[in-house]
């Protein structure tokens, strides 16, 4: 796997998490096997991109799955602000959507999550950027760059 997006990597040299293929990561981020990537800078809370996958248990639509996730978020976080879902384009996906979540954990720091949900058949891929409100504008471009690099294995 290349640490620089400008350097192409063959699929055999790419990292994988389930069906997610990660050919490169943005500069300044660290690869964490079986998790995703993390950016640690001095005097800031680390930002993470967590890659996971799930499976549709019924139907072939992404929206009911996301609505279930929204219900769980509302139960988990005190007064969360949720935006979306909004449609996205993702190569080789049947459908994709963006969801954003803003909440405050116990230490009162505002946390932002940007989630991309990608469906291919019954497979669901979820890429979640988690960062603080003060860091979101700095790290979101790296997350978007990573999303352009990611591929789905057949």
Buried (B, 14 or more C-beta within 10 A) or exposed (E): BBBEBEEEBEEEEBBBBBBBBBBBBBEEBEBBEEEBBBBEEEEBBEBBBBBBBBEBEEEEEBBEBBEEBBEEBEEEBEEBEBEBBEEBEBEEBBBBBBBBBBBBEEEEEEBBBBBBBBBBEEBBBBBBBBBBEEBBEBBBEBBEBBBEBBBBEE
